[in-house]
Amino acid sequence: MADGALRALRHAGRRVPDDVAVVGFDDVELARYTEPPLTTVRQPVFDIGREMVLLMLRQPAGRANGPPVILPTELVVRDST
């Protein structure tokens, strides 16, 4: 979606990042190759999957849900901001 936003902004005559800053999410591979390269938020996808499996395995065993799981994210700064 952020790639589409970059294209739409360019089509509308806006300059990224001079006129508008754009930030994406998930740090997909494409983010490195957009014009300009997209600043994005990276999530620990493997860790999210692992935590979800652990939560599901605990649930049928009658265990109460524990505290919320908060995993770190990382801002990957590129040229779109």
C-alpha positions in Angstrom: 0.0 0.0 0.0 2.8 2.4 0.8 4.3 1.7 -2.7 0.9 2.7 -4.1 0.9 5.8 -2.0 4.3 6.8 -3.2 3.2 6.4 -6.8 0.0 8.3 -6.3 1.8 11.1 -4.6 4.3 11.3 -7.4 1.4 11.3 -9.9 -0.2 14.2 -8.0 3.1 16.2 -8.2 4.0 15.8 -4.6 7.7 15.1 -3.6 8.5 12.5 -1.0 9.9 13.3 1.5 10.0 17.1 0.7 6.2 17.6 0.7 5.0 14.4 2.3 6.7 11.7 4.5 5.6 8.1 3.9 6.2 5.2 6.4 5.3 1.6 5.7 4.9 -1.4 7.9 6.4 -4.9 7.9 9.6 -4.0 6.0 8.7 -6.1 3.0 11.5 -6.6 0.5 10.0 -4.1 -2.0 10.5 -1.3 0.6 14.2 -1.2 -0.4 13.5 -0.7 -4.1 10.7 1.9 -4.1 11.4 5.4 -5.3 12.4 6.7 -2.9 13.3 3.8 -0.7 10.6 3.4 2.0 11.1 4.0 5.7 9.3 1.2 7.4 8.6 -0.6 10.7 10.1 -4.1 11.1 8.3 -6.6 13.3 9.9 -9.9 14.5 7.7 -12.1 12.4 9.3 -15.4 13.5 8.9 -14.5 17.2 5.3 -13.4 16.7 4.5 -16.9 15.2 6.3 -18.7 18.0 4.5 -16.7 20.7 1.1 -17.4 19.0 1.8 -21.1 18.9 2.8 -21.1 22.6 -0.3 -19.2 23.5 -2.5 -21.7 21.6 -0.8 -24.7 23.2 -1.4 -23.3 26.7 -5.1 -22.5 26.1 -6.4 -26.1 25.8 -4.5 -27.2 28.9 -6.8 -25.0 31.0 -4.1 -22.5 31.8 -5.2 -18.9 32.1 -3.9 -16.4 29.7 -0.7 -14.8 31.0 0.4 -11.2 30.7 0.4 -9.6 27.3 3.3 -10.4 25.1 5.1 -7.3 23.8 7.8 -7.9 21.2 10.2 -5.2 20.0 9.8 -3.4 16.7 12.4 -1.5 14.8 12.2 1.6 12.7 14.1 1.1 9.5 14.8 4.7 8.2 15.3 5.1 4.5 14.7 8.0 2.2 10.9 8.5 2.3 11.0 10.4 5.6 
